[in-house]
């Protein structure tokens, strides 16, 4: 009906001719193939789908879906619409993401920088966290613009009880010189403060300690800080280069000090 208010129903295209590209299975045997709008309702009906869940950008095409089922005498399939989840500053279009893959800007579809299921799982996401995140969205038709910190916060709740703790600092770490033992000493420390099943790791105490540059920048001369899993220490001297980067700190241990007296708890 060329007068239909829904332009999708005025002159829909149901078949497309493909003569230059061979089908992956049939080669050049067939010249015409059904379009998405025609194939989906027919396949859903034949395969026993009872409810088709679609995001709201297909809202105008829902009447066409129903028309195809009726015109072909197929079993009715219930259509349920919900809002598409979008993330701030994130491209989710497969067509646009393909450009990054084909031009070699990423390792592939599982690149940890990619907003794909494989990508976020390679980055550390768990299936359980993904499931919980999806369930929190519900079936609302209101547009959802999500922040990544929400889904990663859910993931943290899942992995926190089972992941062992290992301290690490970046390459631009600052050197903290202490009046510690001349020869390094060792002790065993639990890998997780609340999960003994994860076992223990070796902790080394020495006069040379490396801390994060960000932590070093925040420390003031003469301030007392807490070195996690060791004790308190006073920082008496801070040396910076011309760019302002902290290159060296000089301090002295105060292992009898109360950790509640310090504002900064520093990993090393």
N, C-alpha and C positions, 0 to 999 in steps of 0.2 A: 504494500500500500504506500504509494509515493506521497500520500498526504498524512501519513502517520506522524504523530507528535514526536515519537521516539525515532530519531533518524536511523538508528541501528536496524529498524525493521522496514525501512523504505525499499532498499534494494540490496539485501545482504549477499555477500560472496560466500559460497559454500564449497567451491572447488578452485584449485589453483593448478595451472599447467606448469610442469617442471620437465623441460626437455633437455636442458644442458647439464644437469647434475644427476648422476646415477643414484638410485636408492641403495642403501647399504646392504639390503638383502635381495631385492628383485632387479637391481640394475636398471635398465631402460625399458623393462617390460610394460610398466604403466606410465602414462603421460600426465595423469591428473590425480591430485591428492586432496582429500577433504581438509578444510580449514579448521582451526581450533573451535570456532563457534558451532560448526556442524558435528564435528567428531566427538566433542566432550559429552553432550547430552546422550548421544547414541551409545557410546562406550559405557557411560555410567549406568544406563538402563540395562544393557546387556550383561554387565559384570555384577549386577545385584546391589549397586550403591543405593542406599535408602535416603541419605542426606548429603547433599553437596555443600561443603563449607567454602564460601568465597569471601574475599575481602571486598570492601564497598566500592573500589574503583571499577568493579564489574557490574555495578548496579544497573546501568542502562542496558546491559546485555542479558540480564535475567529474563526479560520477556521473550527474547529470542530463544533462549535455552528452553523455555516452556513451549514455545511455538514449534520447535523442532520435534520435541517429544510427542506433541499432539499430532503433527503432520505425518510422522512416521508410524503412528500407532504404538509407540513405545510406552513402557510402564512409567508412571509418574515418579519423579525424584523430587524430594523436598529440598528447597533452596534455603540456606541459612547464611546470612551476611554478617560480617563483623569488621571492625576497623583494622586497617593495616598498621602494624607496629613499625615505627620509624625511630631511628636514633639520631641525635643531634650531630651535625657535622659528619655524617656518614652516608656514603653512596651504597644503595642496596640493589640498584638496577643491574640485573645479570648482563644486559647488553653493554652497559658502561663499564662494569667490572671486567668483562671480556677484553676490553681494550688494554687494560693494564697487563693482563695475562699474555695476550698475543704480542705485545710490544716489549715483553721481558722486564717490566718494572717490578714484578713480583716473582717468587719461585713457582707459583702455581695457585690453584684454587685453595690449597691448604696453607698458604702463606699466613703466618701468625698475625700479620697486620691486616688481613682481609676479614670483612664482616660476614664470613660464611661459617657454617657449622663446623666444617673441618678446620677452618682457620682458627676459630676461638678455642677449639678443643686442643689443637696443637700448642696453643698458648697457655693451656692449663685449665680450660673449662671442663666441668664434669657433666655427664648426661643428667644426673640427678638435679644439678643446679639449673640446667636448661629446662627440664620438665617443670620445676617449681616456678621458674620465671614465667613460663607460658601460662601456667594455671593462675598466676596472679593477675594476668591481663583480662581474664574473663571474656565475655562475648559482646562487649560494648561496641556501639557503632560510632562512638566519639573518637576523633583522631588522636592517636597516642604518639607523643614525641618524647621518647625515653632518653635518659642519660645512661651511659655505659656503667657508671659507678654502681647503679642499682643491681644489675645482673652480676657484676663481679663481687658485690657485697654478699649476695646469695651464695655464690660459689665459695667465698671465704668461709661462710658458716658450715658448708659441707666438708671442706678439706681441713679446717682448723684442728679438729680433734684427732686427725690421723696423719698429719704431716710432721715429720721431724724438723727440729730447728737447727739451722746451720748459719752462723754469722758470716757476713761478707761485706766488703767495702769496695767502692769504685776505684778506678785507677788513679784518680786525682786525690786520693786519700792524704790526710795530714799525718805527719810523724809526731807522736807523743812520746817524749823521753821521760821515763820515770826512774825513781830510786828503787826499782824493783830488784829481784834476785839477779846476781851477776850471771849465774847459769840458769837457763830456763828450767822451770819446774812444771810438772804435769799433774792433773787430777782428772777423774772421770766425772762427767756431767750428764744428766739426763737429757736425751734428745727432745723430750717433750715434758713440760712441767706437770702435766696431768695425765699422761699416758705412759705408764712404765713399760708397756709391751713393746714400745719402739726401741728400747735399749738405751745405751749410753754412747757418748762420744768423748774423745780426748780433748781436754782444754789445757792450753799451754800458757803459763804466766812467765813474763820476762820483762826486762826494763825497756824494751822497744815495743810500742803499741801503735797501730794505725787506726785512725778513726775517719768517719766520713767528712768530706770538706764542708758540707752543710752544717754538721755539728760543730766543727772547728770554728766556723765563722760566727756561730751564735755564742760561743764561750767568751767570757770576759776575764781579763787578767785578775788573778786572785780568787776566782770563783771556785767553789767546790762542786764537783760533779760525781755522778755514780757510774762506774764502769760495770755494766751488767755482768752478773755471775762472777764478780770479783770483789768489788767494794768501792769506797769513796777515794777521791784523789783531789788535791788542790792543783790548779793550773797557775803557775807563777809567772810564766813568760810566754808570749805569743809572737812569732816572727812571720812577717808577710813579705811577699815579693812586690815588685813595682805595680803589678796588676791587681794587687789586693788579695791574692791567693795565700792562704795560710800554708806555710811550708814546714813549720816546726813549732811544737809546743813543749815546754819544759814543766814538769809537775812532780809532785811527791805524793806517795800513797798515804791514805788515812783509813786503813782497813777497820779501825775501831769506830769510825764515824757512822752515824745513823743515816740510812738511805732516805729516811723521811725528811731529812734536813735539806736535801738537794732538789732543785727544780728540773735538772736535766739528767735523764737516764740514757747513757750512750752505749751503743754496741760497738764492738771493736774486733 
